[in-house]
Amino acid sequence: MAQLPFAQMPSDMTVPFMVGAGVIILFAFALFVLFAKYFNLWIQSVTTNAGIGLFDLVGMTFRKVNPNVIVRSKIMAVQAGISDKDGVTRQSLEAHYLAGGNVPNVVRALIAANRADIPLSWKRASAIDLAGRNVLDAVQTSVNPKVIDCPDPAKGRQTIDAVAKDGIQLKVKARVTVRTNIDRLVGGATEETIIARVGEGIVTTIGSAETHNAVLENPDTISKRVLEKGLDAGSAFEILSIDIADVDVGDNIGANLQAAQAEADVRVARAKAEERRAAAVATEQENVALVQENRAKVVAAEAEVPLAIAEAFRKGNLGIAEYYSLKNVQADTEMRSAIAGTSANSSLRRETTPGS
């Protein structure tokens, strides 16, 4: 059967042919786009023996993995002599990337550890990275120890203050040289703990010194005693040395405390004296009131005397002569009292006169 030109094809075959041709063209275009997108990475992988194929790159896109990060990290590892046998496989790199880890940083840490002959596996390095620690900085610190200021100036304190037994305050600055302990990096104490422990050791050492002069003469005794305490136990660092950078004399805390105590004692004594004075004044006022009350009773009793005399007159117990004799005696007594200045009435008038 002779082949018919495309224009002479039956109408029922034209539509399927065009659909098939369109699918082929779209598939070819998609392959071209993918090839163009991943060609550079695929060439790098092939030329460096990284072992990542074109379809692996396409699969990373569907798995939401950045192919650039994985390919370049794998190339770094292969070029440094770290192979799949060491755990650095494409799958492990992708898994760490999906877990939120810093893949290039972990690979660089493995390379640095390999160069420095430090035992560090991919599993431990990735665990350190996922724990929030900078594994590359840890490896670098393990190779090149770093110095930590104690106290940390960034926290607002410039010196560690401690008081010797003689009451003199000393201000100390220390520098701690530490090296990272890779085995204890996960779960180990951080730099803040080292600074706190060293500060505690300095305060304890100065506080146990008999005089501040003993510390000023031998500041190395502080570092020796602090190192003897094993402050790096359970921490992610190994303390290599503790150097006392500066020691300054501060205030006489003992004298200040004694002065403050004396001032407090004076205030307490004044308060007690004021309390006693107030009690005495209250007692005096109570006695004055009691005297006035007793005098009022005397006046009331004296007011009953005329009534008693009148009653005696009525009953016949008192005569006229006896009454006038009694009046003469009273007059004579008042005259003598007036002369002597001991009259009860005059005394009462003096006490009740304003301003007396």
TIBASE-64984 format. One line per field, with one value per residue: residue number from 1; residue in one letter; y, x, z of N, C-alpha, C in turn. Coordinates in steps of 0.2 Angstrom, whole numbers, m for minus. Example, Ala and Ser with C-alpha at 12.3 -4.5 7.8 and 13.67 -1.06 7.14 Angstrom:
BEGIN
nr = c(1  2) $
rest = c(a  s) $
ny = c(m28  m11) $
nx = c(66  64) $
nz = c(39  35) $
cay = c(m22  m5) $
cax = c(62  68) $
caz = c(39  36) $
cy = c(m16  0) $
cx = c(66  64) $
cz = c(39  39) $
***
This chain:
BEGIN
nr = c(1  2  3  4  5  6  7  8  9  10  11  12  13  14  15  16  17  18  19  20  21  22  23  24  25  26  27  28  29  30  31  32  33  34  35  36  37  38  39  40  41  42  43  44  45  46  47  48  49  50  51  52  53  54  55  56  57  58  59  60  61  62  63  64  65  66  67  68  69  70  71  72  73  74  75  76  77  78  79  80  81  82  83  84  85  86  87  88  89  90  91  92  93  94  95  96  97  98  99  100  101  102  103  104  105  106  107  108  109  110  111  112  113  114  115  116  117  118  119  120  121  122  123  124  125  126  127  128  129  130  131  132  133  134  135  136  137  138  139  140  141  142  143  144  145  146  147  148  149  150  151  152  153  154  155  156  157  158  159  160  161  162  163  164  165  166  167  168  169  170  171  172  173  174  175  176  177  178  179  180  181  182  183  184  185  186  187  188  189  190  191  192  193  194  195  196  197  198  199  200  201  202  203  204  205  206  207  208  209  210  211  212  213  214  215  216  217  218  219  220  221  222  223  224  225  226  227  228  229  230  231  232  233  234  235  236  237  238  239  240  241  242  243  244  245  246  247  248  249  250  251  252  253  254  255  256  257  258  259  260  261  262  263  264  265  266  267  268  269  270  271  272  273  274  275  276  277  278  279  280  281  282  283  284  285  286  287  288  289  290  291  292  293  294  295  296  297  298  299  300  301  302  303  304  305  306  307  308  309  310  311  312  313  314  315  316  317  318  319  320  321  322  323  324  325  326  327  328  329  330  331  332  333  334  335  336  337  338  339  340  341  342  343  344  345  346  347  348  349  350  351  352  353  354  355  356) $
rest = c(m  a  q  l  p  f  a  q  m  p  s  d  m  t  v  p  f  m  v  g  a  g  v  i  i  l  f  a  f  a  l  f  v  l  f  a  k  y  f  n  l  w  i  q  s  v  t  t  n  a  g  i  g  l  f  d  l  v  g  m  t  f  r  k  v  n  p  n  v  i  v  r  s  k  i  m  a  v  q  a  g  i  s  d  k  d  g  v  t  r  q  s  l  e  a  h  y  l  a  g  g  n  v  p  n  v  v  r  a  l  i  a  a  n  r  a  d  i  p  l  s  w  k  r  a  s  a  i  d  l  a  g  r  n  v  l  d  a  v  q  t  s  v  n  p  k  v  i  d  c  p  d  p  a  k  g  r  q  t  i  d  a  v  a  k  d  g  i  q  l  k  v  k  a  r  v  t  v  r  t  n  i  d  r  l  v  g  g  a  t  e  e  t  i  i  a  r  v  g  e  g  i  v  t  t  i  g  s  a  e  t  h  n  a  v  l  e  n  p  d  t  i  s  k  r  v  l  e  k  g  l  d  a  g  s  a  f  e  i  l  s  i  d  i  a  d  v  d  v  g  d  n  i  g  a  n  l  q  a  a  q  a  e  a  d  v  r  v  a  r  a  k  a  e  e  r  r  a  a  a  v  a  t  e  q  e  n  v  a  l  v  q  e  n  r  a  k  v  v  a  a  e  a  e  v  p  l  a  i  a  e  a  f  r  k  g  n  l  g  i  a  e  y  y  s  l  k  n  v  q  a  d  t  e  m  r  s  a  i  a  g  t  s  a  n  s  s  l  r  r  e  t  t  p  g  s) $
ny = c(m6  11  25  38  56  68  78  71  61  52  60  55  50  60  68  59  57  70  73  63  67  79  75  68  79  87  79  77  90  92  83  90  102  97  91  102  109  101  97  103  100  86  83  88  79  67  68  69  58  57  50  52  51  57  55  54  67  73  66  72  85  82  77  89  93  102  101  106  109  95  89  97  95  82  80  88  79  67  72  75  62  55  43  33  22  28  33  44  45  48  46  48  61  68  64  71  84  85  84  96  99  107  103  106  111  101  91  99  99  85  84  92  86  74  78  82  71  67  57  56  52  51  49  54  67  72  71  80  92  92  94  107  112  120  110  111  122  116  106  114  121  110  107  119  127  138  154  159  172  176  185  184  198  202  200  210  211  215  210  197  197  195  192  192  184  194  204  212  217  209  211  201  196  183  171  158  144  133  117  108  94  81  69  72  82  82  84  89  102  119  134  144  137  133  145  150  140  142  155  152  144  153  163  155  151  164  168  159  163  169  182  196  200  188  183  192  191  178  175  164  153  153  149  136  130  130  122  110  106  100  106  104  93  83  93  100  104  104  109  118  127  140  156  170  186  199  207  217  228  230  237  240  228  222  232  241  233  232  246  248  239  245  257  252  246  258  264  255  256  269  269  260  268  279  272  269  282  286  278  282  295  292  285  296  305  297  296  310  311  303  309  321  315  310  321  327  319  322  335  333  326  336  344  338  340  352  348  337  344  352  342  336  347  347  335  337  334  342  358  376  382  373  373  385  385  375  382  392  384  380  392  396  386  387  400  397  388  396  405  397  393  381  378  369  373  384  377  369  379  384  373  372  383  391  388  385) $
nx = c(4  3  12  3  4  6  m4  m13  m18  m30  m43  m46  m34  m26  m27  m23  m10  m4  m5  3  15  16  18  30  38  37  42  55  59  59  69  79  80  82  94  102  101  107  119  131  134  133  144  155  154  156  169  176  175  164  153  139  125  115  102  101  103  91  82  85  80  66  65  67  80  95  104  117  123  125  132  144  149  151  161  171  174  178  189  197  201  191  180  165  166  169  158  153  142  131  118  119  123  112  102  107  106  92  88  91  104  121  128  140  149  150  157  169  174  176  187  196  199  204  215  222  224  214  203  187  172  159  146  147  151  141  131  136  134  120  117  118  131  146  154  165  172  175  184  194  198  202  214  221  222  211  210  201  193  192  183  170  171  161  149  148  155  171  181  185  180  186  188  201  206  210  201  203  199  202  204  203  209  208  215  210  216  210  206  197  187  183  176  168  160  147  134  142  148  148  157  153  151  164  170  163  166  180  180  174  183  194  189  187  200  206  199  202  215  227  231  230  242  249  243  246  260  262  254  253  249  235  231  237  230  217  218  221  208  201  193  188  180  167  165  165  178  195  205  220  229  229  230  235  231  230  230  222  221  207  194  194  186  183  185  175  163  164  163  150  143  145  139  126  124  124  113  103  106  102  88  84  87  78  66  67  66  54  46  49  44  31  28  30  20  9  11  10  m4  m9  m6  m13  m26  m26  m25  m37  m45  m42  m46  m60  m62  m59  m69  m80  m78  m84  m97  m97  m95  m106  m115  m111  m114  m128  m131  m126  m114  m103  m98  m101  m89  m80  m80  m75  m63  m57  m57  m48  m36  m35  m33  m22  m13  m14  m8  5  9  8  18  29  29  23  10  m4  m13  m7  4  m4  m9  3  7  m4  m4  m2  13  21) $
nz = c(0  m5  3  10  8  22  21  14  22  31  40  52  57  59  71  82  78  79  92  98  92  99  112  111  108  119  129  124  125  139  143  138  145  158  156  152  164  174  169  171  184  183  175  183  193  187  182  194  200  209  210  208  198  184  185  198  202  197  205  217  216  216  229  236  239  238  224  221  234  238  228  227  240  241  231  237  248  242  235  245  250  257  257  251  260  272  277  270  260  246  250  264  264  259  268  280  275  274  287  292  294  292  279  270  280  289  281  278  291  293  284  289  301  297  290  302  308  318  326  319  315  302  307  320  318  311  321  330  323  321  334  336  338  332  322  314  319  332  328  323  335  342  336  336  350  359  368  382  390  407  419  406  395  387  395  403  415  421  430  442  457  474  491  503  519  527  524  513  497  481  464  450  434  422  410  401  393  382  374  362  366  357  359  370  366  362  373  382  394  391  385  394  406  409  411  423  432  433  438  450  456  458  466  478  481  483  494  504  507  519  519  508  503  502  490  481  480  475  463  455  462  462  450  450  461  456  444  450  454  444  434  421  420  413  404  387  384  386  399  397  402  415  416  426  422  427  443  455  469  478  487  505  512  524  533  529  531  545  549  544  552  564  563  561  574  582  577  582  596  598  595  605  616  613  614  628  633  629  636  649  649  647  659  668  665  668  682  685  682  691  703  702  703  716  723  720  726  739  740  738  750  760  757  763  776  783  782  790  802  804  805  817  825  825  831  843  847  846  853  854  859  857  843  839  845  837  825  828  829  816  809  814  810  796  795  799  789  778  781  781  768  763  761  756  747  741  735  726  718  712  704  696  689  673  664  675) $
cay = c(0  17  29  45  62  70  81  66  56  52  65  51  48  67  70  55  58  77  72  59  71  84  72  67  85  90  75  79  97  91  80  95  106  94  90  108  111  97  95  105  96  79  83  88  72  61  70  69  51  58  44  55  51  62  53  55  74  74  64  77  90  80  76  95  93  106  97  110  107  88  87  100  92  75  82  90  73  63  75  74  55  52  39  30  18  32  35  50  43  53  46  51  68  70  63  76  90  85  84  103  100  110  98  108  112  94  89  102  97  79  85  95  80  69  81  83  64  66  52  59  48  55  49  59  74  75  72  86  97  93  96  114  114  121  105  114  126  112  103  119  122  104  107  125  129  145  157  162  177  175  184  186  205  203  199  216  211  215  207  193  200  190  195  187  183  200  209  216  214  208  210  197  194  177  169  151  141  126  113  105  87  79  64  75  88  81  83  92  108  124  139  147  133  133  152  150  135  145  160  150  142  159  166  150  152  170  168  154  165  173  190  198  201  182  182  197  189  172  174  157  149  153  144  129  127  129  117  104  104  96  110  102  86  84  98  99  106  101  115  117  131  145  162  176  191  205  207  223  228  234  241  236  226  221  238  244  229  234  252  247  236  250  262  248  246  265  265  251  259  275  266  257  274  282  268  270  289  287  274  286  300  290  284  302  307  293  298  316  310  299  314  325  311  309  328  328  315  326  341  330  324  342  347  335  342  357  344  333  349  353  336  336  352  344  329  339  331  348  364  382  384  368  374  391  382  372  387  395  380  380  398  396  381  390  405  394  385  402  408  392  392  374  378  364  377  388  372  367  385  384  368  372  390  390  390  384) $
cax = c(0  7  11  0  7  3  m10  m18  m20  m37  m44  m47  m28  m22  m27  m18  m3  m2  m5  9  21  17  21  37  42  37  47  62  61  60  75  84  80  85  101  105  101  111  124  137  135  135  151  159  153  159  176  180  173  160  148  132  122  111  95  101  102  84  78  86  75  59  66  68  87  99  110  123  126  127  138  150  151  154  167  176  176  182  196  201  202  186  175  159  168  170  151  151  138  126  112  120  123  105  98  109  103  85  87  92  111  125  132  147  152  152  162  175  176  179  193  201  201  208  222  226  224  210  198  181  167  153  141  149  152  134  127  138  131  113  116  119  138  150  159  172  176  177  190  200  200  206  220  223  218  209  210  195  194  188  176  169  169  154  144  147  160  178  186  182  181  186  190  205  204  211  196  205  197  206  201  207  208  212  214  210  218  206  206  190  187  178  172  163  157  139  132  147  147  150  162  151  152  171  171  160  170  186  178  172  190  198  186  188  207  208  195  206  222  227  232  230  249  251  241  250  267  262  248  252  245  228  230  239  225  211  219  220  201  199  187  186  177  161  164  167  184  201  209  227  232  225  235  232  233  230  228  222  219  201  192  195  179  182  184  168  158  164  160  143  140  145  133  120  124  123  106  100  106  98  81  82  87  72  61  67  64  47  43  50  39  24  27  30  13  5  12  7  m11  m11  m5  m19  m32  m26  m27  m44  m48  m41  m51  m66  m62  m59  m76  m85  m77  m89  m104  m97  m95  m113  m119  m109  m118  m135  m132  m124  m107  m98  m101  m98  m83  m75  m80  m71  m56  m55  m56  m42  m31  m35  m31  m14  m10  m13  m3  12  11  10  25  34  28  21  3  m6  m17  m2  7  m8  m10  9  7  m9  m3  2  20  25) $
caz = c(0  m5  9  8  11  28  19  11  27  33  45  58  59  60  78  86  76  81  100  99  91  104  118  110  108  126  133  122  128  146  144  136  151  164  154  153  171  178  165  174  190  182  172  189  197  183  181  200  203  215  210  208  192  181  188  206  202  196  211  223  215  218  236  239  241  234  221  221  240  239  223  229  247  239  228  243  252  237  233  252  251  261  252  254  266  278  278  267  254  243  254  270  263  258  274  284  273  275  294  294  295  288  275  269  287  292  277  280  298  292  280  294  306  293  290  308  311  323  324  319  310  299  312  326  315  309  327  333  319  323  341  337  339  326  322  311  324  337  326  323  342  345  333  338  356  360  374  384  395  413  416  399  395  384  400  407  421  419  434  447  464  479  497  507  526  530  522  507  490  475  457  446  427  420  403  401  387  381  368  362  367  352  362  375  363  362  380  387  396  386  388  400  412  411  414  429  436  434  443  457  459  459  473  483  482  487  501  509  508  525  518  501  501  499  484  476  480  471  459  451  467  460  444  452  465  451  440  454  455  438  432  414  420  411  399  380  383  391  401  396  407  418  417  429  418  431  450  457  475  478  494  512  513  531  537  527  535  552  549  543  558  570  562  563  581  584  576  587  603  598  595  611  620  612  617  635  635  628  642  655  648  648  666  671  664  672  689  686  682  698  709  702  705  723  726  719  732  745  740  740  757  764  756  768  783  785  783  796  808  804  807  824  829  825  835  850  848  845  855  851  861  853  836  839  846  831  820  829  827  808  807  816  805  789  795  800  783  774  783  779  761  762  760  751  742  737  731  721  714  708  700  691  685  667  664  681) $
cy = c(6  21  36  50  64  74  77  61  57  57  61  49  55  68  66  56  65  76  68  63  76  81  71  74  88  85  76  86  97  88  85  100  103  93  96  111  108  95  97  101  89  79  83  82  67  62  69  62  52  53  46  55  57  61  54  63  76  72  69  83  88  79  83  96  98  102  100  108  100  87  90  97  85  76  83  83  68  65  75  67  52  49  37  25  21  35  41  48  49  52  49  59  71  69  69  83  91  86  92  104  104  105  100  109  106  91  92  100  90  79  87  90  75  71  81  76  64  62  55  55  53  55  54  66  77  75  78  92  98  95  104  117  115  116  107  118  122  108  108  120  116  104  114  128  136  147  160  166  176  181  186  194  207  203  205  216  211  211  202  196  195  194  190  188  190  206  213  213  214  207  207  196  188  175  161  148  134  123  109  97  84  74  66  81  88  80  86  99  113  129  143  144  133  140  152  145  139  151  158  147  148  162  162  151  158  170  164  157  170  180  191  198  194  180  186  194  183  171  167  152  148  148  137  126  126  123  110  102  101  100  108  96  88  89  96  101  103  108  114  121  137  151  168  182  198  204  214  223  233  237  236  234  225  227  241  240  231  241  252  244  241  255  258  248  253  266  261  254  265  274  264  263  278  279  269  277  289  283  278  292  298  288  290  305  303  295  305  315  307  304  319  321  311  316  330  325  319  332  339  329  330  345  344  337  347  353  340  338  350  348  335  341  350  339  331  336  337  354  370  383  379  370  380  389  379  377  391  391  380  386  398  391  384  396  403  391  391  405  403  391  385  373  373  368  381  383  370  373  385  379  368  379  388  392  388  377) $
cx = c(4  6  8  4  3  m4  m15  m20  m27  m38  m44  m40  m24  m21  m22  m11  0  m1  2  15  22  20  28  41  43  42  54  64  63  67  81  85  84  93  105  106  106  118  131  139  137  142  156  159  157  167  180  178  168  154  140  130  117  104  95  100  95  80  79  81  68  59  67  75  91  105  116  127  129  133  144  153  154  160  173  179  180  189  200  203  197  181  169  160  168  163  148  148  133  120  113  120  116  101  100  106  95  83  89  100  115  130  139  151  155  158  169  178  179  186  198  203  205  215  226  226  220  204  191  177  162  147  141  148  145  130  129  135  124  112  117  126  141  155  166  176  179  184  196  202  204  213  224  220  217  210  203  196  189  189  176  167  163  148  143  152  167  183  182  184  181  189  194  203  205  206  198  203  202  202  206  205  212  211  215  211  214  207  200  191  181  174  167  159  149  138  137  146  151  155  160  152  160  173  168  164  177  185  177  179  194  195  187  196  209  205  199  213  221  227  232  237  251  249  245  257  267  255  247  249  238  227  232  233  218  212  219  213  198  192  184  182  170  160  167  174  189  205  217  231  227  230  232  235  234  227  228  219  212  200  194  188  178  181  177  163  158  161  152  139  140  140  126  119  122  115  101  100  102  90  79  82  80  66  61  64  57  43  43  45  32  23  26  23  8  5  9  m1  m13  m11  m12  m26  m32  m27  m34  m48  m48  m45  m58  m67  m63  m66  m81  m84  m82  m96  m103  m97  m103  m117  m117  m113  m125  m136  m129  m117  m102  m102  m98  m91  m78  m74  m75  m64  m53  m53  m49  m36  m30  m31  m23  m10  m9  m8  4  14  12  17  30  34  26  14  1  m10  m12  2  3  m9  m3  9  2  m9  1  9  24  28) $
cz = c(0  1  6  12  17  27  17  16  29  39  52  61  61  67  82  84  79  89  101  98  96  110  117  111  115  130  131  125  136  148  143  142  156  162  155  160  175  175  168  180  189  179  178  193  193  183  188  204  209  215  210  200  190  185  195  207  201  202  216  222  217  226  240  242  236  231  222  228  241  235  226  236  245  236  233  246  248  236  239  254  256  256  255  260  273  280  275  260  252  248  261  270  263  264  279  282  274  283  296  295  290  284  274  275  289  288  278  287  297  289  285  299  303  292  296  312  318  322  325  313  307  304  317  324  314  316  330  330  321  330  342  338  332  326  319  316  330  334  325  330  345  342  336  344  356  367  376  390  401  418  409  399  392  389  404  413  418  423  439  453  469  485  501  515  529  528  516  501  485  469  452  439  425  413  403  394  387  374  368  363  363  355  367  372  363  370  385  388  391  389  394  406  414  414  422  434  438  439  450  460  461  466  479  485  486  494  506  510  515  524  510  498  498  492  479  475  475  468  456  456  465  455  446  456  460  447  443  455  450  436  425  414  418  406  392  379  388  392  401  401  409  420  421  426  422  438  453  464  475  485  500  514  520  535  535  531  542  553  549  549  564  569  563  570  585  583  581  594  603  598  601  616  620  615  625  637  634  634  648  655  650  655  670  671  668  679  690  686  689  703  708  704  712  726  725  724  738  746  741  747  761  763  761  775  786  786  789  803  809  807  815  828  830  830  842  852  848  848  852  853  858  846  835  840  840  825  821  828  820  806  808  812  798  789  795  793  778  775  780  771  759  762  755  745  738  732  725  716  709  703  694  687  679  667  670  680) $
***
